[in-house]
């Protein structure tokens, strides 16, 4: 009787786990990379759709942090809109040694350089999102180029 009961319990647990796993939504993630320059340290922020995130600067190990769900949802929605519209930024001249680039990679799409002025609302939204995420990650405010209607986060 005991082996039969163990088998029934095992089947019930397996069926329950199968239902839970089938209903699970895979995590989405995006990576923000600032290349840094001769006089500024670069950073890498990975943001996942469940609000978990990590930040590393220079050669430091990634440090976890949490992002408010509303911020995460806005960030991924802005990424989807920018990718769909093939967002661009204005070209900008940078010093070879002091210039840096700031890009977001998401689902094999790479954003334009967000240190250059945005061409429109989609690009401006990404700049604002990155400023917000950088603040949540605890990275000091290094001003990004501001375009029309872009305000740094509070």
MDTraj code that builds the backbone (N, CA, C; nanometers):
import mdtraj as md
import numpy as np

residues = "UNK UNK UNK UNK UNK UNK UNK UNK UNK UNK UNK UNK UNK UNK UNK UNK UNK UNK UNK UNK UNK UNK UNK UNK UNK UNK UNK UNK UNK UNK UNK UNK UNK UNK UNK UNK UNK UNK UNK UNK UNK UNK UNK UNK UNK UNK UNK UNK UNK UNK UNK UNK UNK UNK UNK UNK UNK UNK UNK UNK UNK UNK UNK UNK UNK UNK UNK UNK UNK UNK UNK UNK UNK UNK UNK UNK UNK UNK UNK UNK UNK UNK UNK UNK UNK UNK UNK UNK UNK UNK UNK UNK UNK UNK UNK UNK UNK UNK UNK UNK UNK UNK UNK UNK UNK UNK UNK UNK UNK UNK UNK UNK UNK UNK UNK UNK UNK UNK UNK UNK UNK UNK UNK UNK UNK UNK UNK UNK UNK UNK UNK UNK UNK UNK UNK UNK UNK UNK UNK UNK UNK UNK UNK UNK UNK UNK UNK UNK UNK UNK UNK UNK UNK UNK".split()
xyz = np.array([
    [0.0822, -0.1194, 0.0000],
    [0.0000, 0.0000, 0.0000],
    [0.0865, 0.1257, 0.0000],
    [0.1965, 0.1260, 0.0752],
    [0.2839, 0.2423, 0.0848],
    [0.3428, 0.2804, -0.0515],
    [0.3958, 0.1868, -0.1335],
    [0.4491, 0.2262, -0.2642],
    [0.3412, 0.2859, -0.3545],
    [0.2210, 0.2360, -0.3480],
    [0.1124, 0.2889, -0.4303],
    [0.0786, 0.4322, -0.3870],
    [0.0749, 0.4562, -0.2581],
    [0.0471, 0.5902, -0.2063],
    [0.1590, 0.6874, -0.2461],
    [0.2827, 0.6417, -0.2353],
    [0.3955, 0.7255, -0.2772],
    [0.3854, 0.7586, -0.4258],
    [0.3446, 0.6630, -0.5052],
    [0.3311, 0.6839, -0.6503],
    [0.2206, 0.7865, -0.6799],
    [0.1089, 0.7782, -0.6107],
    [-0.0014, 0.8726, -0.6308],
    [0.0425, 1.0132, -0.5911],
    [0.1089, 1.0240, -0.4781],
    [0.1576, 1.1552, -0.4334],
    [0.2563, 1.2113, -0.5343],
    [0.3448, 1.1274, -0.5844],
    [0.4428, 1.1711, -0.6841],
    [0.3739, 1.2197, -0.8113],
    [0.2714, 1.1490, -0.8570],
    [0.1983, 1.1888, -0.9776],
    [0.1255, 1.3215, -0.9569],
    [0.0658, 1.3383, -0.8405],
    [-0.0051, 1.4632, -0.8114],
    [0.0938, 1.5795, -0.8097],
    [0.2068, 1.5603, -0.7431],
    [0.3077, 1.6656, -0.7372],
    [0.3599, 1.6985, -0.8773],
    [0.3864, 1.5968, -0.9583],
    [0.4356, 1.6191, -1.0947],
    [0.3326, 1.6935, -1.1780],
    [0.2055, 1.6574, -1.1667],
    [0.0998, 1.7256, -1.2415],
    [0.0887, 1.8714, -1.1978],
    [0.0961, 1.8952, -1.0658],
    [0.0875, 2.0317, -1.0147],
    [0.2067, 2.1146, -1.0654],
    [0.3261, 2.0589, -1.0573],
    [0.4458, 2.1293, -1.1042],
    [0.4354, 2.1583, -1.2533],
    [0.3802, 2.0643, -1.3292],
    [0.3633, 2.0858, -1.4729],
    [0.2691, 2.2012, -1.5024],
    [0.1601, 2.2097, -1.4287],
    [0.0649, 2.3192, -1.4469],
    [0.1304, 2.4522, -1.4115],
    [0.2025, 2.4565, -1.3037],
    [0.2685, 2.5791, -1.2608],
    [0.3723, 2.6219, -1.3638],
    [0.4535, 2.5277, -1.4112],
    [0.5583, 2.5615, -1.5070],
    [0.5014, 2.6024, -1.6425],
    [0.3948, 2.5392, -1.6859],
    [0.3349, 2.5761, -1.8144],
    [0.2810, 2.7180, -1.8081],
    [0.2262, 2.7555, -1.6930],
    [0.1713, 2.8886, -1.6774],
    [0.2778, 2.9955, -1.6525],
    [0.4020, 2.9539, -1.6282],
    [0.5075, 3.0504, -1.5989],
    [0.5467, 3.1266, -1.7247],
    [0.5653, 3.2556, -1.7097],
    [0.6077, 3.3407, -1.8199],
    [0.7587, 3.3561, -1.8111],
    [0.8303, 3.3328, -1.9213],
    [0.9755, 3.3477, -1.9147],
    [1.0136, 3.4939, -1.8903],
    [1.1220, 3.5124, -1.8169],
    [1.1682, 3.6479, -1.7890],
    [1.2286, 3.7111, -1.9136],
    [1.2001, 3.8363, -1.9312],
    [1.2599, 3.9162, -2.0371],
    [1.3697, 3.9976, -1.9707],
    [1.4729, 4.0343, -2.0442],
    [1.5756, 4.1191, -1.9853],
    [1.6332, 4.2135, -2.0891],
    [1.6826, 4.3247, -2.0408],
    [1.7488, 4.4244, -2.1253],
    [1.8760, 4.4662, -2.0534],
    [1.9767, 4.5039, -2.1314],
    [2.1049, 4.5425, -2.0746],
    [2.1397, 4.6843, -2.1207],
    [2.1705, 4.7693, -2.0253],
    [2.2143, 4.9064, -2.0516],
    [2.3651, 4.9085, -2.0310],
    [2.4385, 4.9555, -2.1319],
    [2.5847, 4.9614, -2.1190],
    [2.6337, 5.1015, -2.1517],
    [2.7033, 5.1592, -2.0556],
    [2.7746, 5.2846, -2.0762],
    [2.9210, 5.2460, -2.0907],
    [2.9815, 5.2818, -2.2040],
    [3.1186, 5.2398, -2.2324],
    [3.2211, 5.3049, -2.1415],
    [3.1868, 5.4158, -2.0793],
    [3.2849, 5.4889, -2.0009],
    [3.3845, 5.5572, -2.0941],
    [3.4796, 5.6266, -2.0371],
    [3.5807, 5.6949, -2.1169],
    [3.7081, 5.7057, -2.0352],
    [3.8000, 5.7835, -2.0839],
    [3.9266, 5.8005, -2.0134],
    [3.9059, 5.8487, -1.8701],
    [3.8112, 5.9381, -1.8500],
    [3.7928, 5.9960, -1.7163],
    [3.6618, 5.9588, -1.6481],
    [3.5845, 5.8697, -1.7048],
    [3.4616, 5.8242, -1.6389],
    [3.4528, 5.6719, -1.6451],
    [3.4037, 5.6146, -1.5382],
    [3.3879, 5.4706, -1.5287],
    [3.2593, 5.4282, -1.6004],
    [3.2669, 5.3273, -1.6824],
    [3.1463, 5.2751, -1.7482],
    [3.0661, 5.1898, -1.6512],
    [2.9481, 5.1490, -1.6945],
    [2.8655, 5.0620, -1.6121],
    [2.7793, 4.9732, -1.7006],
    [2.7254, 4.8690, -1.6375],
    [2.6344, 4.7750, -1.7038],
    [2.5194, 4.7499, -1.6076],
    [2.3979, 4.7717, -1.6559],
    [2.2777, 4.7444, -1.5765],
    [2.1948, 4.6424, -1.6531],
    [2.1609, 4.5332, -1.5876],
    [2.0686, 4.4359, -1.6469],
    [1.9379, 4.4448, -1.5708],
    [1.8289, 4.4638, -1.6446],
    [1.6956, 4.4761, -1.5859],
    [1.6100, 4.3614, -1.6382],
    [1.5451, 4.2890, -1.5474],
    [1.4575, 4.1788, -1.5866],
    [1.3121, 4.2193, -1.5659],
    [1.2257, 4.1548, -1.6400],
    [1.0842, 4.1928, -1.6401],
    [1.0144, 4.1701, -1.5062],
    [1.0755, 4.0933, -1.4162],
    [1.0145, 4.0740, -1.2841],
    [1.0582, 4.1808, -1.1837],
    [1.1407, 4.2779, -1.2297],
    [1.1857, 4.3853, -1.1420],
    [1.3211, 4.3599, -1.0783],
    [1.3745, 4.2395, -1.0954],
    [1.5091, 4.2153, -1.0429],
    [1.6098, 4.2755, -1.1398],
    [1.7211, 4.3201, -1.0862],
    [1.8214, 4.3855, -1.1697],
    [1.9578, 4.3712, -1.1049],
    [2.0618, 4.4024, -1.1819],
    [2.1970, 4.4047, -1.1270],
    [2.2745, 4.5158, -1.1951],
    [2.3744, 4.5670, -1.1238],
    [2.4577, 4.6742, -1.1762],
    [2.6041, 4.6397, -1.1478],
    [2.6885, 4.6696, -1.2441],
    [2.8328, 4.6572, -1.2227],
    [2.9002, 4.7764, -1.2880],
    [3.0056, 4.8216, -1.2247],
    [3.0839, 4.9316, -1.2790],
    [3.2265, 4.8837, -1.2937],
    [3.2908, 4.9255, -1.4020],
    [3.4274, 4.8821, -1.4251],
    [3.4362, 4.7308, -1.4219],
    [3.5244, 4.6786, -1.3393],
    [3.5414, 4.5337, -1.3298],
    [3.4773, 4.4761, -1.2039],
    [3.3886, 4.5514, -1.1394],
    [3.3238, 4.5039, -1.0172],
    [3.2254, 4.3913, -1.0469],
    [3.1998, 4.3104, -0.9461],
    [3.0997, 4.2044, -0.9587],
    [2.9611, 4.2679, -0.9606],
    [2.8671, 4.2060, -1.0316],
    [2.7308, 4.2608, -1.0349],
    [2.6689, 4.2651, -0.8950],
    [2.6000, 4.3749, -0.8667],
    [2.5302, 4.3908, -0.7391],
    [2.3806, 4.3963, -0.7679],
    [2.3032, 4.3105, -0.6999],
    [2.1584, 4.3084, -0.7253],
    [2.0870, 4.4290, -0.6651],
    [1.9773, 4.4665, -0.7297],
    [1.8871, 4.5687, -0.6757],
    [1.7495, 4.5441, -0.7363],
    [1.6495, 4.6094, -0.6822],
    [1.5117, 4.5907, -0.7299],
    [1.4622, 4.7196, -0.7954],
    [1.3835, 4.7024, -0.9005],
    [1.3256, 4.8143, -0.9744],
    [1.1742, 4.8093, -0.9557],
    [1.1105, 4.9223, -0.9249],
    [0.9639, 4.9219, -0.9120],
    [0.8976, 4.8695, -1.0402],
    [0.7935, 4.7908, -1.0228],
    [0.7282, 4.7265, -1.1376],
    [0.6785, 4.8278, -1.2408],
    [0.6274, 4.9414, -1.1977],
    [0.5792, 5.0429, -1.2929],
    [0.6945, 5.0933, -1.3802],
    [0.8116, 5.1091, -1.3217],
    [0.9297, 5.1529, -1.3969],
    [0.9703, 5.0464, -1.4979],
    [0.9678, 4.9207, -1.4550],
    [1.0031, 4.8088, -1.5438],
    [0.9066, 4.8033, -1.6621],
    [0.7787, 4.8120, -1.6341],
    [0.6783, 4.8030, -1.7412],
    [0.6928, 4.9185, -1.8403],
    [0.7167, 5.0385, -1.7906],
    [0.7361, 5.1538, -1.8785],
    [0.8632, 5.1362, -1.9635],
    [0.9713, 5.0893, -1.9022],
    [1.0978, 5.0685, -1.9724],
    [1.0810, 4.9685, -2.0874],
    [1.0202, 4.8527, -2.0603],
    [1.0033, 4.7525, -2.1654],
    [0.9043, 4.7984, -2.2725],
    [0.8017, 4.8714, -2.2338],
    [0.7080, 4.9260, -2.3336],
    [0.7790, 5.0287, -2.4224],
    [0.8632, 5.1141, -2.3617],
    [0.9376, 5.2128, -2.4402],
    [1.0388, 5.1450, -2.5319],
    [1.1018, 5.0379, -2.4849],
    [1.1938, 4.9624, -2.5712],
    [1.1202, 4.9042, -2.6909],
    [1.0036, 4.8448, -2.6666],
    [0.9261, 4.7857, -2.7764],
    [0.8866, 4.8915, -2.8785],
    [0.8426, 5.0075, -2.8314],
    [0.8023, 5.1149, -2.9231],
    [0.9218, 5.1671, -3.0014],
    [1.0351, 5.1847, -2.9350],
    [1.1549, 5.2360, -3.0031],
    [1.2052, 5.1366, -3.1074],
    [1.2032, 5.0085, -3.0732],
    [1.2478, 4.9067, -3.1692],
    [1.1542, 4.9020, -3.2894],
    [1.0249, 4.9041, -3.2637],
    [0.9269, 4.8973, -3.3726],
    [0.9425, 5.0153, -3.4687],
    [0.9721, 5.1326, -3.4145],
    [0.9847, 5.2536, -3.4972],
    [1.1267, 5.2757, -3.5487],
    [1.2176, 5.1835, -3.5144],
    [1.3579, 5.1978, -3.5535],
    [1.4124, 5.3336, -3.5081],
    [1.4008, 5.3594, -3.3786],
    [1.4396, 5.4871, -3.3181],
    [1.5833, 5.5254, -3.3526],
    [1.6061, 5.6563, -3.3646],
    [1.7392, 5.7082, -3.3928],
    [1.7664, 5.8284, -3.3032],
    [1.8929, 5.8638, -3.2960],
    [1.9308, 5.9875, -3.2283],
    [2.0099, 6.0703, -3.3278],
    [2.0217, 6.1971, -3.2997],
    [2.1021, 6.2845, -3.3860],
    [2.2481, 6.2436, -3.3720],
    [2.3242, 6.2615, -3.4769],
    [2.4662, 6.2320, -3.4645],
    [2.5286, 6.3397, -3.3758],
    [2.6307, 6.3022, -3.3035],
    [2.6967, 6.3996, -3.2182],
    [2.8464, 6.3725, -3.2188],
    [2.9216, 6.4779, -3.2160],
    [3.0669, 6.4673, -3.2192],
    [3.1161, 6.4469, -3.0768],
    [3.2089, 6.3525, -3.0609],
    [3.2628, 6.3222, -2.9292],
    [3.4143, 6.3180, -2.9364],
    [3.4754, 6.3487, -2.8259],
    [3.6199, 6.3370, -2.8128],
    [3.6575, 6.1889, -2.8202],
    [3.7677, 6.1587, -2.8853],
    [3.8126, 6.0203, -2.8962],
    [3.8444, 5.9602, -2.7592],
    [3.8967, 6.0394, -2.6679],
    [3.9344, 5.9840, -2.5380],
    [3.8325, 6.0116, -2.4277],
    [3.7538, 6.1177, -2.4410],
    [3.6598, 6.1522, -2.3348],
    [3.5149, 6.1209, -2.3692],
    [3.4884, 6.0787, -2.4906],
    [3.3523, 6.0452, -2.5302],
    [3.3157, 5.9051, -2.4850],
    [3.1894, 5.8822, -2.4618],
    [3.1411, 5.7488, -2.4265],
    [3.0136, 5.7214, -2.5049],
    [2.9726, 5.5971, -2.5061],
    [2.8461, 5.5601, -2.5694],
    [2.7562, 5.4972, -2.4636],
    [2.6270, 5.5082, -2.4861],
    [2.5276, 5.4509, -2.3962],
    [2.4212, 5.3855, -2.4826],
    [2.4117, 5.2549, -2.4722],
    [2.3163, 5.1800, -2.5550],
    [2.2409, 5.0783, -2.4692],
    [2.1205, 5.0443, -2.5163],
    [2.0396, 4.9406, -2.4529],
    [2.0262, 4.8263, -2.5534],
    [2.0517, 4.7052, -2.5077],
    [2.0325, 4.5867, -2.5912],
    [1.9142, 4.5088, -2.5354],
    [1.8216, 4.4750, -2.6255],
    [1.7013, 4.4022, -2.5846],
    [1.6558, 4.3155, -2.7015],
    [1.6439, 4.1861, -2.6789],
    [1.5980, 4.0907, -2.7809],
    [1.6705, 4.1118, -2.9147],
    [1.8005, 4.1138, -2.9119],
    [1.8882, 4.1316, -3.0275],
    [1.8787, 4.2696, -3.0938],
    [1.8029, 4.3609, -3.0381],
    [1.7962, 4.4973, -3.0906],
    [1.8869, 4.5849, -3.0056],
    [1.9598, 4.6739, -3.0691],
    [2.0477, 4.7661, -2.9978],
    [2.0004, 4.9083, -3.0246],
    [1.9805, 4.9830, -2.9191],
    [1.9327, 5.1205, -2.9314],
    [2.0392, 5.2085, -2.9952],
    [1.9977, 5.3262, -3.0409],
    [2.0980, 5.4238, -3.0830],
    [2.1754, 5.4716, -2.9596],
    [2.2822, 5.5437, -2.9822],
    [2.3629, 5.5986, -2.8730],
    [2.2810, 5.7044, -2.7990],
    [2.2474, 5.6747, -2.6756],
    [2.1607, 5.7635, -2.5982],
    [2.2356, 5.8802, -2.5355],
    [2.3662, 5.8922, -2.5605],
    [2.4374, 6.0123, -2.5174],
    [2.4232, 6.1230, -2.6209],
    [2.3722, 6.0884, -2.7394],
    [2.3457, 6.1878, -2.8436],
    [2.2027, 6.2389, -2.8282],
    [2.1745, 6.3598, -2.8758],
    [2.0395, 6.4155, -2.8591],
    [1.9329, 6.3287, -2.9268],
    [1.8215, 6.3067, -2.8590],
    [1.7128, 6.2276, -2.9171],
    [1.6468, 6.3022, -3.0327],
    [1.5985, 6.2261, -3.1295],
    [1.5277, 6.2841, -3.2439],
    [1.3789, 6.3008, -3.2198],
    [1.3256, 6.2370, -3.1191],
    [1.1815, 6.2449, -3.0960],
    [1.1425, 6.1882, -2.9609],
    [1.0132, 6.1705, -2.9429],
    [0.9577, 6.1270, -2.8148],
    [1.0009, 5.9858, -2.7764],
    [1.0131, 5.8943, -2.8735],
    [1.0522, 5.7569, -2.8412],
    [1.1918, 5.7517, -2.7825],
    [1.2827, 5.8231, -2.8459],
    [1.4204, 5.8253, -2.7983],
    [1.4294, 5.8985, -2.6643],
    [1.3529, 6.0068, -2.6514],
    [1.3505, 6.0829, -2.5265],
    [1.2996, 5.9963, -2.4110],
    [1.2016, 5.9112, -2.4388],
    [1.1491, 5.8215, -2.3355],
    [1.2572, 5.7244, -2.2894],
    [1.3372, 5.6727, -2.3819],
    [1.4457, 5.5819, -2.3432],
    [1.5498, 5.6544, -2.2586],
    [1.5827, 5.7772, -2.2953],
    [1.6785, 5.8554, -2.2166],
    [1.6262, 5.8717, -2.0740],
    [1.4999, 5.9077, -2.0605],
    [1.4393, 5.9242, -1.9282],
    [1.4397, 5.7923, -1.8515],
    [1.4056, 5.6820, -1.9185],
    [1.4072, 5.5506, -1.8538],
    [1.5464, 5.5170, -1.8015],
    [1.6480, 5.5395, -1.8843],
    [1.7850, 5.5076, -1.8429],
    [1.8269, 5.5959, -1.7252],
    [1.7903, 5.7220, -1.7276],
    [1.8215, 5.8101, -1.6140],
    [1.7568, 5.7579, -1.4859],
    [1.6323, 5.7152, -1.4966],
    [1.5604, 5.6621, -1.3803],
    [1.6256, 5.5340, -1.3299],
    [1.6576, 5.4424, -1.4219],
    [1.7184, 5.3152, -1.3827],
    [1.8573, 5.3364, -1.3239],
    [1.9311, 5.4294, -1.3776],
    [2.0639, 5.4599, -1.3238],
    [2.0494, 5.5108, -1.1795],
    [1.9508, 5.5945, -1.1554],
    [1.9271, 5.6475, -1.0206],
    [1.8891, 5.5349, -0.9247],
    [1.7987, 5.4456, -0.9674],
    [1.7568, 5.3331, -0.8839],
    [1.8759, 5.2412, -0.8545],
    [1.9665, 5.2277, -0.9521],
    [2.0843, 5.1418, -0.9355],
    [2.1903, 5.2049, -0.8462],
    [2.1741, 5.3341, -0.8161],
    [2.2701, 5.4011, -0.7302],
    [2.3902, 5.4574, -0.8038],
    [2.3778, 5.4731, -0.9349],
    [2.4871, 5.5313, -1.0123],
    [2.4700, 5.6819, -1.0112],
    [2.5773, 5.7523, -0.9799],
    [2.5735, 5.8980, -0.9733],
    [2.5239, 5.9593, -1.1023],
    [2.4641, 6.0734, -1.0902],
    [2.4065, 6.1413, -1.2057],
    [2.5151, 6.2004, -1.2938],
    [2.5342, 6.1373, -1.4076],
    [2.6188, 6.1930, -1.5129],
    [2.5207, 6.2394, -1.6184],
    [2.5118, 6.3672, -1.6438],
    [2.4056, 6.4166, -1.7308],
    [2.4155, 6.3617, -1.8730],
    [2.3008, 6.3173, -1.9237],
    [2.2907, 6.2794, -2.0641],
    [2.2502, 6.4033, -2.1416],
    [2.2789, 6.4050, -2.2684],
    [2.2402, 6.5202, -2.3497],
    [2.0892, 6.5314, -2.3497],
    [2.0428, 6.6500, -2.3258],
    [1.8992, 6.6734, -2.3174],
    [1.8459, 6.7224, -2.4511],
    [1.7345, 6.6682, -2.4908],
    [1.6665, 6.7141, -2.6097],
    [1.5424, 6.7904, -2.5655],
    [1.4625, 6.8333, -2.6595],
    [1.3413, 6.9067, -2.6243],
    [1.2488, 6.8217, -2.5374],
    [1.2052, 6.8787, -2.4301],
    [1.1050, 6.8128, -2.3464],
    [1.1596, 6.7045, -2.2557],
    [1.2909, 6.6857, -2.2436],
    [1.3443, 6.5824, -2.1568],
    [1.3883, 6.6469, -2.0273],
    [1.3379, 6.5932, -1.9184],
    [1.3774, 6.6429, -1.7877],
    [1.4406, 6.5284, -1.7107],
    [1.5476, 6.5549, -1.6364],
    [1.6045, 6.4493, -1.5529],
    [1.5023, 6.4011, -1.4505],
    [1.5110, 6.2748, -1.4096],
    [1.4154, 6.2253, -1.3102],
    [1.4359, 6.2954, -1.1772],
    [1.3301, 6.3034, -1.0990],
    [1.3398, 6.3663, -0.9658],
    [1.4188, 6.2806, -0.8714],
])
top = md.Topology()
chain = top.add_chain()
for i, resn in enumerate(residues, 1):
    res = top.add_residue(resn, chain, resSeq=i)
    for name in ("N", "CA", "C"):
        top.add_atom(name, md.element.get_by_symbol(name[0]), res)
traj = md.Trajectory(xyz[None], top)
